[in-house]
Amino acid sequence: MKSTRRTHRHAPLIALTTCAALTLAACGIGGGPEDPGGGAADPSAPIRAAWWGEDNQNQALDTAITAFTEAGGPTVTVEPQPWDGYWDKLATQVAGRDIPDVVMQAASQLPTYAGRDALLDLSEVDLDLSGLDDGIRDFGAIGDQTFGVVAATNATGFVTNADLLGELGVAAPEGEWTWADLVTFANQVHTASGGEAWGVQDGSGDMILLILYVRDSGREFYNDDGTINATPDDLRNWFQLWADLRESGAVPPAEATAEASGNLPGSPLATGRAAASFAWTQDYVALQSVTDAALDIALPPYNAENPSLWINAASLWSISAWSENPQGSADLIDHLVNDPDAIETLGVSLGIPPTAAAREQLVDVVSDEERPAVEYMDLVAENSRPLNRLWPDGFADSRTLFDQLGESVAFGDMTIDEAVDAFFADAEG
């Protein structure tokens, strides 16, 4: 399990947020079964497609969708949106039973829209999911129905400044390692630098890292029914781990962490003040583009018996339950994720492909910043464990609260016990 490194510097920044580059068995364009309502669906009926994205993502999808129509597929009206406002518009469209035929979903939102009977069970169309990585093949399933196909993947990684570690003579953790090893590593960096560098950025308020911490024991953070399975002791130990690191000087003080929040170029890792940080794959790409140092990305604390990491669905494709052309909609998804030309067009501008075949196709043509992220997803696919369920309703709010509580503890505005009580009162409510 080697880390991957980007060594060429100053290549252009390309953000990775979502990706529709899957490899699925091809569905014939224009074919289709009867629609879910029992009437004969028109496979040539126009369809609409909506997603959130930036200009480069919109252009790539628009080009791939145009090729789909030119190859004999139905006409597609595209409705790209920025993230801000996307969900408000979609909620309004659901109320009017008028959502686009093909619609991008987030894992945190999928259960809500499926629960409103707004999404089609994909078993009712011809769409083969067998090419997906094992860890995400069932990511869009709720019970015995499937409402989403993973369109993009990402994962959390442990990102290290290889140049700084080389200067200090400190080795980054490799192979199987623990959260206790993280503490040791961070303190080694701080000591070796004479107190000039922090070992790792403060991750105390990152709920994704807490989930990894809990899953490292073999348990799930949430029960299958969506109730919380983590314990107050889990969170108490978590906050204490980071409090001890702040006290030793191995992580930045609260003021420095707050100042760098939401500012990747100004983050301790990017500015060379910290030797490591946890980051999503797309943030790794962004970080590498704003620093002169060579950055490695490797697995976070890893227990081979109980892998805590999972392949995350950055986005999913769903089909409207009211679509008048469900098979044509499925054919569009299949084209976006299976057609080699579409895969090349989309590249990794939308995210990391969730199949080994697509990643193999792209690995030699992506930029130097992007290549380690693509290779890292192969490592994740081999050393991860699927989540037991999609995020429950309220997950996004819990995550925001967790960040606020972590900051309050760091600043001394709350005790660890007070923060634990506040989090569980909200989670259990």
GIRAPE-V380804 format. One line per field, one symbol per residue. ss: DSSP state (H for helix, E for strand, - for the rest). phi: phi as a letter, one per 40 degrees, with the letter a starting at -180 (. if undefined). A space follows every 50 residues. Layout:
BEGIN
ss=???
phi=???
END
This chain:
BEGIN
ss=---EE-----------------------------------------EEEE EE--HHHHHHHHHHHHHHHH-----EEEEEE----HHHHHHHHHH----- -EEEE-HHHHHHHHH---E--HHH---------HHH----EE--EE--EE EEEE-EEEEEEHHHHHHH--------E-HHHHHHHHHHHHHH-----E-- ------HHHHHHHHH------E-----E---HHHHHHHHHHHHHHHHH-- ---HHHHHHH---HHH-------E-EEEEEHHHHHHHHH-----EEEE-- -E---------EEEEEEEEE-----HHHHHHHHHHHHH-HHHHHHH---- -E---HHHHHHH-----HHHHHHHHHHHHHHH------------HHHHHH HHHHHHHHHHH----HHHHHHHHHHHHH-
phi=.ccbbbbcbgcccbcbbaabccbbccbccgcicccdchcccccbcdbbbb abicdcccccccccccccccchcccbccbcacdcgcccccccccdcfbcd cbbcbbdcbddcccccfcbcccccbcacccccddcbcbcccbgbbbbabc babaacbcbbccccccccgbcccbgcabccccccdccccccccggcbcca ccbccccccccdcccccgcccbcccgccbcbdcdccccccdcccccccgc bccdccccccdgbdcccdcccgcbcaacacdccdcccccbbcccbbbacc dbbccbdccbccccabcbbccbccacccccccdcccbbcdccccccfbcb icccbcccccccccbcccccdcccccccccdcbabcccacccdgdccccc dccccdcccccgcbccccccccccccccc
END
